[in-house]
Amino acid sequence: MSGIIGIYNLDGKLVDHQQLTHMVNILAHRGPDGLDAWCSESVGLGHRMLWTTPESLLEKLPLINDISNLVITADIRIDNRDELIYALELNDSPAEKITDSQLVLAAYEKWGEQCPEYLLGDFAFAIWDQRKQIMFCARDHFGIKPFYYYSSKQTFVFASEIKAIFCLPDVPQQVNEVRIGDYLVSMFHEPEITSYKNIFRLPPAYSMTVSTEGIKLQCYWSLDPNRELRLGSDEEYAQAFREIFTKAVECRLRSAFPIGSHLSGGLDSSSITCMARKLLAENGGQRLHTFSAVFDELTECDERPYINAVIAQGGLEPHYVNGDQLSPLKNLDKMFWHQDEAFYAPNWSMGWALYEAIQKQGVRIIFDGFDGDNVVSDGYGYLSELARAGRWFTLTREVKELAKTFGVNFWGWLWTYVKQYGIKPTISKYPLLRLLQENWQRLTDSKVRQDKQSAKIPAWSTILNPEFVGRIGLEKRHEAWQKLQSNFGQDERERHYRNLTQGLTSFAAEMQDKTCAAFALEQRYPFWDKRLVEFCLSLPAEQKLHLGWNRIVMRRAMADILPVEVQWRRGKANFSPNLVHGLLSLERSRLDKLILNDLGEMAQYVNVDVLKQTYQRFICSQSLSRAKDVHTIWIAVSLTLWLQYAASHRPNELANKS
């Protein structure tokens, strides 16, 4: 975790050093351990330093090469250091004296614009190439490190956070209504757009070359959805997973400071915690700190039986935050200042409290099991494969076990697959049955058309203002997105690939990065190791789902590392009751004022009457109905408050509150 900024005046105008300094200073929270800036004529680069790894203690950025024709600024952690040192023949210095930015700069000198293809880790960097008069930028494979930019005919500006770009007075600060619409219907499929017009993200796994001739974007890596791994037994798959997962955790243990791990009691965070504890103990290292949210009032959210099972194995320093005493709207202005956009997840106040606790313990590196279920995959696409192959006995067995886990109707779930893959193919083989089907379809065409029309926009979006929907073309955007999102009928690898490449992943990683930055922390995600992601995608479907157990390869691999009750637990906690509790018990008067009387700019995006009706239903109904409406209320409230904040604050006005 560090902060990077840069300016390239394409019109040849000299960089204003005061503006460059302002950009560096506004990112002070990202790097309390040092700051510097480099400037030469029309180009300037800046950096805020957060020490994390032993090598980072030696790092000086921006870094200039020996002959002063290349300069780099970077927010970076390289995980394949030994491999790069060997390939780059950097034998003059001990490995521990070579910094990550030196490795990247040497890689660029050797491989040029192909250098990101050789890197493993989390990174966002920019290199000014004096010889070619280009700014070369790159972002890691999954978008863990943020990179935002603005460009015009006159200038190109980039930074780790949008607020730094807005330090330049010529950069417009206009809300992007397309992004507002996407936010309201929960679409995050476009990896480039932001909540501001003309401010863009560099997509994950992309590099970018900027020159006076324009901007060239290049995808340097992509997942291969056609690769399939075939091993000899379940044990071999489990062993292979364990080896790669061990490497993913081990390379992220590189730290000059105490290390912590989020521990929710779920399969993902518990696996990381237990593996990290094991590796630290084997190397005679420090004890691992764990941080958990617990719930005294809302016992349905409390995961202490599973958390305690991990703690009971020893070797950990546990810390706790009481989750049901936190308002979901607490510290909102500070969170908006750090995020620069409306944040989507409703549990960020709980995350904020956890990061406060982490910082107090002197921990700088925190592990997180973010989205591990999508990386390993729950395997539910396997059901479509079974039905398509006519393996009805195996399908019935899998659906029966899954129905127990989720508490749903077994026959209804099974019938969905029988109807799609059993009845429809049979009808197509026999002319008489096909004729009867066609006549029935004509009789029901009216209802079908009506159903299709109502399916275009999700039910909650009836709250949207129709004029706004038409103005930004939201209906067509949502139709296109639905085609991408459709799960049913896809085989497992197809479904898995789509989940791994959705834009929500990098958006969520950016939000977490900026929240961690508020506390000078670096969060690391072992599940989003490139090697592990590629391995999991290549697995056969039956290694992801077996006898109703999702992520079966991981469960087998973690034998003797995870407590048995965690290894074989089904499902995970639902924190929706905590959101309902927080809004109604801790913020009721604020919600009443906001939704009933003070929507402000939000009124142009929503149907105000329908939103008020939804709110009245939310506050008056029982828990089941509240669970259906709480997401709608949260989206409306969080976006309303952000719009009010964005209208009344320039991004740098709250710097003293960060």
C-alpha positions as MATLAB code, in Angstrom:
seq = 'MSGIIGIYNLDGKLVDHQQLTHMVNILAHRGPDGLDAWCSESVGLGHRMLWTTPESLLEKLPLINDISNLVITADIRIDNRDELIYALELNDSPAEKITDSQLVLAAYEKWGEQCPEYLLGDFAFAIWDQRKQIMFCARDHFGIKPFYYYSSKQTFVFASEIKAIFCLPDVPQQVNEVRIGDYLVSMFHEPEITSYKNIFRLPPAYSMTVSTEGIKLQCYWSLDPNRELRLGSDEEYAQAFREIFTKAVECRLRSAFPIGSHLSGGLDSSSITCMARKLLAENGGQRLHTFSAVFDELTECDERPYINAVIAQGGLEPHYVNGDQLSPLKNLDKMFWHQDEAFYAPNWSMGWALYEAIQKQGVRIIFDGFDGDNVVSDGYGYLSELARAGRWFTLTREVKELAKTFGVNFWGWLWTYVKQYGIKPTISKYPLLRLLQENWQRLTDSKVRQDKQSAKIPAWSTILNPEFVGRIGLEKRHEAWQKLQSNFGQDERERHYRNLTQGLTSFAAEMQDKTCAAFALEQRYPFWDKRLVEFCLSLPAEQKLHLGWNRIVMRRAMADILPVEVQWRRGKANFSPNLVHGLLSLERSRLDKLILNDLGEMAQYVNVDVLKQTYQRFICSQSLSRAKDVHTIWIAVSLTLWLQYAASHRPNELANKS';
ca = [
       0.000    0.000    0.000;
       1.410    3.310   -1.144;
       0.164    6.316   -3.069;
       1.215    7.206   -6.612;
       0.500   10.251   -8.770;
       1.664   11.619  -12.095;
       1.203   14.378  -14.669;
       2.162   14.346  -18.347;
       1.368   17.600  -20.124;
       0.840   16.512  -23.709;
       0.915   20.123  -24.929;
       4.469   20.524  -23.645;
       3.538   22.883  -20.818;
       5.855   22.731  -17.799;
       4.460   20.798  -14.846;
       3.391   23.054  -11.994;
       5.453   21.730   -9.076;
       2.980   23.176   -6.594;
       0.160   21.135   -8.148;
       2.340   18.023   -8.064;
       3.085   18.636   -4.380;
      -0.613   19.165   -3.661;
      -1.413   15.795   -5.250;
       1.263   14.063   -3.162;
       0.087   15.729    0.049;
      -3.573   14.824   -0.347;
      -2.559   11.150   -0.358;
      -0.653   11.464    2.923;
      -2.838    8.805    4.548;
      -1.609    6.228    2.001;
       2.039    6.706    2.947;
       3.090    8.126    6.324;
       6.677    6.824    5.970;
       7.915    9.170    3.287;
       7.108   11.322    0.293;
       8.913   12.536   -2.757;
       8.299   13.967   -6.198;
      10.271   14.073   -9.441;
       9.700   16.677  -12.114;
      11.247   17.305  -15.531;
       9.707   19.795  -17.938;
       6.248   18.468  -18.965;
       6.346   15.330  -16.775;
       6.046   14.853  -13.026;
       5.740   11.784  -10.786;
       5.065   11.538   -7.059;
       4.904    8.946   -4.313;
       3.739    8.387   -0.721;
       5.546    5.544    1.034;
       4.044    2.933    3.347;
       6.640    0.471    4.571;
       5.350   -3.104    4.532;
       8.012   -5.568    3.326;
      11.649   -5.674    4.517;
      12.743   -4.457    1.085;
      10.366   -1.493    1.196;
      12.406   -0.057    4.094;
      15.155    0.574    1.520;
      12.899    1.884   -1.221;
      13.107    5.421   -2.593;
      10.414    6.458   -5.051;
      10.133    7.882   -7.632;
      13.164    5.830   -8.723;
      15.468    6.906  -11.575;
      17.601    4.366  -13.435;
      21.383    4.649  -13.694;
      21.409    6.621  -16.941;
      18.463    8.830  -15.961;
      16.203    8.000  -18.890;
      13.615    5.936  -17.005;
      11.662    6.951  -13.893;
       9.138    4.812  -11.998;
       6.552    5.404   -9.301;
       4.752    2.352   -7.970;
       2.316    0.879   -5.462;
       3.623   -2.637   -5.626;
       4.338   -6.001   -4.031;
       6.128   -8.525   -6.246;
       5.670  -12.187   -5.277;
       7.991  -13.905   -7.781;
      11.118  -12.036   -6.729;
      13.560  -14.977   -6.928;
      12.389  -15.882  -10.415;
      12.779  -12.285  -11.622;
      16.172  -11.777   -9.994;
      17.419  -14.880  -11.821;
      15.862  -13.926  -15.177;
      17.164  -10.356  -14.952;
      20.627  -11.525  -13.849;
      20.700   -9.153  -10.886;
      23.630  -10.823   -9.187;
      25.510   -7.736   -8.001;
      23.461   -7.284   -4.814;
      21.976   -9.644   -2.219;
      18.301  -10.356   -2.919;
      17.243   -8.651    0.314;
      18.801   -5.410   -0.932;
      16.838   -5.366   -4.186;
      13.530   -3.514   -3.963;
      10.366   -4.420   -5.844;
      10.453   -1.179   -7.846;
      14.025   -1.947   -8.935;
      12.808   -5.307  -10.219;
      10.007   -3.736  -12.226;
      12.246   -1.056  -13.678;
      14.815   -3.708  -14.683;
      12.002   -5.804  -16.180;
      10.917   -2.838  -18.290;
      14.494   -2.295  -19.450;
      14.697   -5.944  -20.550;
      11.199   -6.673  -21.842;
       9.762   -3.240  -22.529;
       5.976   -2.992  -22.638;
       5.676   -6.769  -22.228;
       7.134   -6.592  -18.707;
       3.775   -7.008  -16.853;
       3.513  -10.498  -18.359;
       6.468  -11.549  -16.176;
       5.180  -10.109  -12.894;
       3.337  -11.896  -10.114;
       1.762   -9.926   -7.282;
      -0.328   -6.821   -6.686;
       0.800   -3.699   -8.488;
      -0.026   -0.381  -10.079;
       2.878    1.540  -11.565;
       3.879    4.151  -14.115;
       7.212    4.506  -15.912;
       8.278    7.628  -17.763;
      10.413    6.587  -20.734;
      12.492    9.613  -21.744;
      13.818    7.882  -24.869;
      10.403    7.106  -26.325;
       8.614   10.075  -24.730;
       5.893    7.783  -23.371;
       4.268    7.129  -20.015;
       3.860    3.373  -19.563;
       1.344    2.272  -16.908;
       0.154   -1.145  -15.750;
      -2.228   -2.679  -13.225;
      -2.203   -6.165  -11.687;
      -4.180   -9.141  -12.949;
      -7.271   -8.678  -10.759;
      -7.247   -4.952   -9.985;
      -6.173   -5.251   -6.351;
      -4.180   -2.014   -6.564;
      -6.176    1.015   -7.809;
      -5.225    3.196  -10.767;
      -7.395    6.148  -11.886;
      -6.696    8.593  -14.697;
      -7.960   11.617  -16.599;
      -6.907   12.643  -20.095;
      -7.543   15.542  -22.458;
      -5.754   17.008  -25.468;
      -3.604   19.015  -23.080;
      -2.789   16.649  -20.240;
      -2.787   13.122  -18.775;
      -3.092   12.721  -14.997;
      -3.168    9.568  -12.864;
      -3.360    8.698   -9.167;
      -4.160    5.971   -6.657;
      -7.281    7.918   -5.652;
      -9.589   10.241   -7.576;
      -9.224   13.092   -5.082;
      -5.605   13.561   -6.124;
      -6.621   14.020   -9.770;
      -9.100   16.694   -8.705;
      -6.225   18.723   -7.253;
      -5.726   20.011  -10.777;
      -8.190   22.872  -11.299;
      -8.739   22.087  -14.991;
     -10.094   18.600  -14.271;
     -13.932   18.702  -14.289;
     -15.854   17.226  -11.343;
     -19.107   16.177  -12.982;
     -21.123   13.232  -11.658;
     -21.471   10.388  -14.152;
     -25.189    9.583  -14.384;
     -24.526    6.331  -16.238;
     -22.607    5.073  -13.223;
     -25.420    6.250  -10.934;
     -27.878    4.166  -12.945;
     -25.591    1.137  -12.864;
     -25.209    1.526   -9.108;
     -28.976    1.663   -8.589;
     -29.519   -1.643  -10.416;
     -26.370   -3.273   -8.998;
     -24.401   -3.457  -12.258;
     -20.611   -3.246  -12.076;
     -19.680   -4.922  -15.328;
     -17.788   -2.032  -16.903;
     -14.309   -1.986  -15.351;
     -13.320    1.451  -16.707;
     -16.034    3.925  -15.696;
     -16.260    5.752  -12.353;
     -18.806    7.971  -10.617;
     -17.316   10.984  -12.401;
     -17.402   11.778  -16.103;
     -14.004   11.555  -17.787;
     -12.334    9.909  -14.782;
     -11.479    6.316  -15.672;
      -9.995    3.179  -14.156;
      -7.196    1.282  -15.811;
      -8.829   -2.174  -16.081;
      -7.259   -5.189  -14.356;
      -4.595   -7.018  -16.406;
      -4.176   -4.019  -18.704;
      -1.241   -1.837  -19.550;
      -1.505    1.632  -21.026;
       0.893    3.650  -23.152;
       0.407    7.409  -23.220;
       2.086    9.671  -25.760;
       1.328   12.799  -27.746;
      -0.256   10.481  -30.313;
      -2.883    9.289  -27.817;
      -3.603    6.473  -25.355;
      -3.152    2.800  -26.209;
      -4.694    0.173  -23.913;
      -3.395   -3.385  -24.082;
      -4.617   -6.522  -22.260;
      -1.456   -8.376  -21.232;
      -3.118  -11.455  -19.660;
      -6.453  -13.247  -19.534;
      -7.812  -16.424  -18.018;
      -8.110  -19.429  -20.324;
     -11.646  -20.831  -19.934;
     -10.821  -23.856  -22.119;
      -7.946  -25.301  -20.090;
      -8.897  -28.378  -18.077;
      -6.674  -30.145  -15.580;
      -6.913  -33.936  -15.362;
      -5.297  -35.786  -12.469;
      -5.623  -39.368  -11.317;
      -7.626  -39.117   -8.086;
      -9.422  -36.860   -5.629;
      -6.340  -37.015   -3.426;
      -4.101  -35.706   -6.213;
      -6.412  -32.755   -6.849;
      -6.521  -31.948   -3.139;
      -2.738  -32.173   -2.824;
      -2.247  -29.901   -5.839;
      -4.660  -27.343   -4.371;
      -2.878  -27.455   -1.024;
       0.532  -26.872   -2.608;
      -0.626  -23.823   -4.602;
      -2.664  -22.402   -1.723;
       0.360  -22.767    0.561;
       2.478  -20.774   -1.913;
      -0.248  -18.102   -2.194;
      -0.249  -17.577    1.574;
       3.505  -17.952    2.046;
       4.546  -15.303   -0.486;
       2.164  -12.828    1.182;
       3.750  -13.347    4.608;
       6.710  -11.168    3.565;
       6.505   -8.353    6.102;
       8.633   -6.071    8.251;
       5.725   -5.591   10.683;
       3.213   -7.667   12.676;
       0.727   -9.580   10.514;
      -2.998  -10.054   11.078;
      -5.829  -11.999    9.519;
      -9.555  -11.406    9.357;
     -11.280  -14.388   10.968;
     -15.015  -14.573   10.385;
     -15.333  -18.299   11.031;
     -16.096  -18.978    7.381;
     -14.235  -21.459    5.228;
     -12.162  -18.823    3.397;
     -10.863  -16.680    6.270;
     -10.332  -19.742    8.474;
      -8.289  -21.500    5.775;
      -6.025  -18.483    5.351;
      -5.649  -17.995    9.110;
      -4.826  -21.635    9.784;
      -2.355  -21.880    6.893;
      -0.623  -18.615    7.855;
      -0.372  -19.768   11.473;
       1.145  -23.070   10.348;
       3.741  -21.394    8.110;
       4.723  -18.819   10.731;
       5.171  -21.556   13.337;
       7.311  -23.662   10.986;
       9.622  -20.687   10.426;
       9.801  -19.820   14.121;
       8.140  -16.513   13.389;
       5.669  -14.208   15.086;
       2.230  -15.116   16.368;
      -0.579  -14.186   14.020;
      -3.161  -11.614   15.160;
      -6.797  -12.340   14.282;
      -9.662   -9.859   14.091;
     -13.300  -10.912   14.274;
     -16.720   -9.289   14.470;
     -18.979  -10.832   17.112;
     -22.637  -10.245   17.906;
     -24.121  -10.354   21.392;
     -27.681   -9.297   20.510;
     -28.057  -10.704   17.006;
     -27.089  -14.301   17.638;
     -28.132  -15.318   14.107;
     -25.141  -13.300   12.842;
     -22.692  -14.600   15.422;
     -20.010  -17.020   14.205;
     -18.183  -17.543   17.483;
     -18.520  -21.353   17.546;
     -16.433  -21.502   14.340;
     -14.112  -18.630   15.316;
     -13.437  -20.268   18.671;
     -12.666  -23.596   17.007;
      -9.842  -21.920   15.074;
      -8.620  -19.965   18.120;
      -8.593  -23.137   20.233;
      -5.836  -24.617   18.068;
      -3.460  -22.022   19.546;
      -0.753  -19.827   18.080;
      -3.021  -16.796   17.593;
      -3.615  -13.425   19.245;
      -7.391  -12.891   18.920;
      -9.121   -9.492   18.920;
     -12.855   -8.737   18.671;
     -15.213   -5.976   17.593;
     -18.872   -5.928   18.607;
     -20.707   -5.774   15.284;
     -24.230   -5.132   16.511;
     -23.275   -1.901   18.282;
     -22.206   -0.150   15.066;
     -24.355    2.149   12.976;
     -24.072    1.461    9.223;
     -23.916    5.252    8.754;
     -21.125    5.868   11.280;
     -18.070    7.825   10.053;
     -19.856    8.359    6.753;
     -18.218   11.658    5.796;
     -14.770   10.209    6.413;
     -15.648    7.117    4.405;
     -16.925    9.237    1.505;
     -13.730   11.282    1.565;
     -11.589    8.176    1.355;
     -13.756    6.353   -1.190;
     -14.399    9.287   -3.565;
     -17.511    7.377   -4.691;
     -20.630    5.881   -3.166;
     -19.682    2.589   -1.553;
     -21.923   -0.354   -2.247;
     -21.368   -2.816    0.600;
     -23.560   -2.158    3.665;
     -21.125   -3.591    6.227;
     -18.357   -1.047    5.776;
     -18.924    0.455    9.229;
     -18.081   -2.968   10.660;
     -14.997   -3.121    8.454;
     -14.031    0.382    9.552;
     -14.193   -0.679   13.215;
     -12.104   -3.782   12.499;
      -9.431   -1.716   10.741;
      -9.330    0.644   13.728;
      -8.678   -2.359   15.967;
      -6.009   -3.652   13.565;
      -4.165   -0.336   13.540;
      -4.173   -0.154   17.355;
      -2.289   -3.463   17.509;
       0.541   -2.133   15.323;
      -0.384   -4.523   12.517;
       0.303   -3.279    8.984;
      -0.391   -6.416    6.925;
      -3.858   -7.959    7.106;
      -5.007  -11.106    5.297;
      -8.533  -11.344    3.951;
     -10.531  -14.222    2.428;
     -12.297  -11.856    0.018;
     -14.380  -13.702   -2.587;
     -12.763  -17.083   -2.006;
     -16.050  -18.796   -2.859;
     -15.897  -17.353   -6.381;
     -12.225  -18.237   -6.825;
     -12.647  -21.878   -5.834;
     -16.284  -21.917   -7.075;
     -19.334  -23.443   -5.449;
     -19.687  -25.713   -8.482;
     -23.380  -25.181   -9.113;
     -22.848  -25.148  -12.877;
     -22.162  -28.871  -12.476;
     -25.926  -29.368  -12.114;
     -26.513  -28.080  -15.655;
     -23.795  -30.386  -16.937;
     -25.400  -33.398  -15.258;
     -28.840  -32.550  -16.642;
     -27.528  -31.934  -20.153;
     -25.752  -35.316  -20.063;
     -28.909  -37.070  -18.800;
     -27.223  -38.170  -15.576;
     -30.473  -37.890  -13.650;
     -29.500  -40.109  -10.714;
     -26.378  -38.066   -9.929;
     -28.292  -34.812  -10.467;
     -31.031  -35.947   -8.070;
     -28.437  -36.831   -5.431;
     -26.679  -33.465   -5.712;
     -29.893  -31.422   -5.665;
     -31.208  -33.380   -2.684;
     -28.119  -32.598   -0.596;
     -28.021  -28.952   -1.692;
     -31.713  -28.518   -0.858;
     -30.889  -29.529    2.728;
     -28.140  -26.927    2.907;
     -30.238  -24.039    1.617;
     -33.579  -25.087    3.066;
     -35.343  -24.998   -0.307;
     -37.865  -27.295   -1.971;
     -36.052  -30.281   -3.443;
     -38.714  -31.161   -6.014;
     -39.049  -27.604   -7.274;
     -35.302  -27.271   -7.763;
     -35.019  -30.643   -9.480;
     -38.014  -29.894  -11.727;
     -36.242  -26.791  -13.077;
     -33.526  -28.999  -14.562;
     -35.876  -31.780  -15.687;
     -38.060  -29.272  -17.539;
     -35.112  -27.585  -19.241;
     -33.041  -30.623  -20.152;
     -35.450  -33.553  -20.031;
     -38.833  -32.390  -21.325;
     -37.745  -29.819  -23.929;
     -35.317  -32.145  -25.773;
     -37.925  -34.938  -25.720;
     -40.626  -32.676  -27.210;
     -38.304  -31.599  -30.006;
     -37.947  -35.238  -31.148;
     -41.697  -35.868  -31.696;
     -43.754  -33.783  -34.191;
     -47.103  -34.223  -32.378;
     -45.701  -33.119  -29.042;
     -43.965  -30.228  -30.759;
     -47.271  -29.151  -32.381;
     -49.078  -29.251  -29.033;
     -46.291  -27.198  -27.497;
     -46.473  -24.581  -30.279;
     -50.264  -24.221  -29.863;
     -49.893  -23.837  -26.128;
     -47.169  -21.265  -26.661;
     -49.441  -19.193  -28.919;
     -52.106  -19.197  -26.218;
     -49.604  -18.001  -23.639;
     -47.636  -15.576  -25.838;
     -49.256  -12.544  -24.249;
     -48.169  -13.577  -20.769;
     -44.698  -14.524  -21.999;
     -44.219  -11.105  -23.581;
     -45.416   -9.471  -20.394;
     -43.040  -11.592  -18.298;
     -40.127  -10.799  -20.571;
     -40.888   -7.100  -20.393;
     -41.029   -7.138  -16.597;
     -37.764   -9.077  -16.452;
     -35.832   -6.399  -18.264;
     -35.249   -4.363  -15.116;
     -35.144   -5.971  -11.648;
     -38.138   -5.546   -9.375;
     -36.434   -2.986   -7.128;
     -35.823   -0.653  -10.077;
     -39.518    0.188  -10.291;
     -38.372    2.821   -7.817;
     -36.347    4.486  -10.568;
     -37.525    7.634  -12.328;
     -38.610    6.503  -15.852;
     -37.294    9.715  -17.395;
     -33.848    9.034  -15.922;
     -33.931    5.407  -17.117;
     -34.670    6.548  -20.658;
     -32.181    9.402  -20.611;
     -29.168    7.177  -19.931;
     -30.429    4.105  -21.838;
     -30.444    2.028  -18.665;
     -32.924   -0.542  -19.932;
     -30.705   -1.566  -22.855;
     -27.616   -1.594  -20.640;
     -29.387   -3.856  -18.183;
     -30.577   -6.227  -20.926;
     -27.010   -6.610  -22.170;
     -25.776   -7.171  -18.622;
     -28.443   -9.806  -17.942;
     -27.246  -11.820  -20.915;
     -23.770  -11.832  -19.433;
     -25.066  -12.674  -15.964;
     -27.387  -15.531  -16.879;
     -26.306  -18.606  -14.923;
     -28.835  -21.168  -15.978;
     -27.702  -23.430  -18.782;
     -24.043  -22.597  -18.499;
     -21.628  -25.383  -17.742;
     -19.525  -25.036  -14.613;
     -16.365  -23.664  -16.202;
     -18.362  -21.122  -18.206;
     -20.116  -19.973  -15.031;
     -16.889  -19.983  -13.027;
     -15.083  -17.905  -15.670;
     -17.862  -15.318  -15.707;
     -17.796  -14.970  -11.926;
     -14.018  -14.522  -11.925;
     -14.058  -11.803  -14.574;
     -16.986   -9.696  -13.383;
     -16.281   -6.024  -12.743;
     -17.568   -6.189   -9.174;
     -14.364   -7.930   -8.038;
     -11.994   -5.058   -8.811;
     -14.577   -2.488   -7.655;
     -14.827   -4.202   -4.265;
     -11.028   -4.553   -4.041;
     -10.666   -0.817   -4.676;
     -13.152    0.003   -1.908;
     -11.256   -2.211    0.520;
      -7.931   -0.706   -0.557;
      -9.137    2.826    0.174;
     -10.630    1.839    3.524;
      -7.349    0.184    4.519;
      -5.476    3.294    3.368;
      -7.360    5.328    5.966;
      -5.502    3.299    8.612;
      -2.134    2.879    6.813;
      -2.745   -0.837    6.276;
      -2.085   -3.189    3.367;
      -4.640   -5.943    2.815;
      -3.578   -9.119    1.027;
      -5.753  -11.712   -0.681;
      -4.257  -15.204   -1.013;
      -7.267  -16.458   -2.967;
      -6.560  -13.872   -5.680;
      -3.173  -15.347   -6.430;
      -2.890  -15.742  -10.220;
      -1.615  -19.324   -9.883;
      -4.478  -20.345   -7.622;
      -7.152  -18.695   -9.786;
      -5.861  -20.421  -12.929;
      -5.708  -23.766  -11.104;
      -9.251  -23.543   -9.720;
     -10.759  -22.559  -13.069;
      -9.108  -25.563  -14.723;
     -10.609  -28.092  -12.285;
     -13.287  -30.555  -13.445;
     -16.745  -29.717  -12.138;
     -16.886  -32.742   -9.832;
     -13.903  -31.293   -7.907;
     -16.017  -28.278   -7.021;
     -19.307  -29.963   -6.044;
     -19.758  -33.475   -4.632;
     -22.656  -34.896   -2.618;
     -23.929  -31.398   -1.964;
     -20.564  -30.168   -0.630;
     -19.422  -27.114   -2.566;
     -15.701  -26.289   -2.911;
     -14.998  -29.939   -2.206;
     -11.387  -29.832   -3.432;
     -10.583  -27.140   -0.882;
     -12.323  -28.976    1.958;
     -10.289  -32.090    1.214;
      -7.075  -30.084    0.849;
      -7.475  -28.413    4.243;
      -7.738  -31.681    6.192;
      -5.611  -31.568    9.372;
      -5.220  -27.807    9.008;
      -8.773  -26.576    9.549;
     -10.855  -27.634   12.556;
     -13.255  -30.329   11.368;
     -16.349  -28.291   12.266;
     -15.134  -25.479   10.009;
     -13.873  -27.759    7.234;
     -17.289  -29.393    6.869;
     -19.617  -26.537    7.739;
     -22.401  -25.713    5.305;
     -23.346  -22.179    4.323;
     -22.249  -18.934    5.935;
     -23.647  -16.216    8.170;
     -26.170  -13.726    6.801;
     -25.471  -10.193    8.048;
     -28.714   -8.683    6.711;
     -30.340   -8.743   10.186;
     -27.461   -6.599   11.447;
     -28.073   -4.035    8.701;
     -31.786   -3.954    9.530;
     -30.956   -3.567   13.223;
     -28.434   -0.797   12.548;
     -30.775    1.229   10.345;
     -33.907    0.903   12.480;
     -32.437    0.867   15.991;
     -29.545    3.281   15.560;
     -30.472    5.526   12.609;
     -34.285    5.611   12.440;
     -34.670    9.390   12.890;
     -32.005   10.096   10.277;
     -33.689    7.754    7.788;
     -37.085    9.369    8.389;
     -35.681   12.813    7.684;
     -33.707   11.707    4.663;
     -36.224    9.558    2.789;
     -39.402   11.381    3.729;
     -38.148   14.971    3.500;
     -34.608   15.425    2.200;
     -33.748   13.327   -0.862;
     -32.105   16.281   -2.600;
     -30.460   15.373   -5.923;
     -31.565   11.770   -5.522;
     -35.125   12.820   -6.356;
     -34.237   13.154  -10.037;
     -33.137    9.499  -10.180;
     -35.945    7.755   -8.300;
     -39.703    7.610   -8.147;
     -40.035    9.394   -4.824;
     -43.532    8.086   -4.025;
     -42.544    4.456   -4.620;
     -39.381    4.846   -2.537;
     -41.409    6.281    0.345;
     -43.880    3.391    0.085;
     -40.997    0.912    0.193;
     -39.597    2.651    3.253;
     -42.956    2.583    5.039;
     -43.226   -1.134    4.306;
     -39.675   -1.632    5.583;
     -40.272    0.058    8.938;
     -43.708   -1.505    9.517;
     -43.286   -5.086    8.289;
     -41.930   -8.189    9.944;
     -38.402   -9.528    9.592;
     -38.944  -11.535    6.379;
     -40.310   -8.586    4.412;
     -37.675   -6.306    5.887;
     -34.966   -8.610    4.575;
     -36.337   -8.123    1.060;
     -36.442   -4.324    1.311;
     -33.275   -3.586    3.286;
     -31.020   -3.720    0.220;
     -33.218   -1.205   -1.591;
     -33.220    1.139    1.389;
     -29.460    0.881    1.843;
     -28.744    1.640   -1.828;
     -31.083    4.638   -1.771;
     -29.732    6.016    1.517;
     -26.030    5.551    0.757;
     -26.327    7.072   -2.717;
     -28.447    9.986   -1.466;
     -25.893   10.831    1.204;
     -22.993   10.547   -1.247;
     -24.709   12.848   -3.749;
     -25.250   15.384   -0.977;
     -21.621   15.025    0.068;
     -20.278   15.328   -3.493;
     -22.370   18.461   -4.105;
     -21.174   20.220   -0.959;
     -17.502   19.242   -0.750;
     -14.575   19.541   -3.036;
     -12.621   16.298   -2.528;
      -9.722   17.929   -0.677;
     -11.733   19.847    1.917;
     -11.808   17.029    4.446;
      -8.131   16.113    4.192;
      -7.638   17.199    7.794;
     -10.268   14.667    8.884;
      -8.654   11.628    7.288;
];
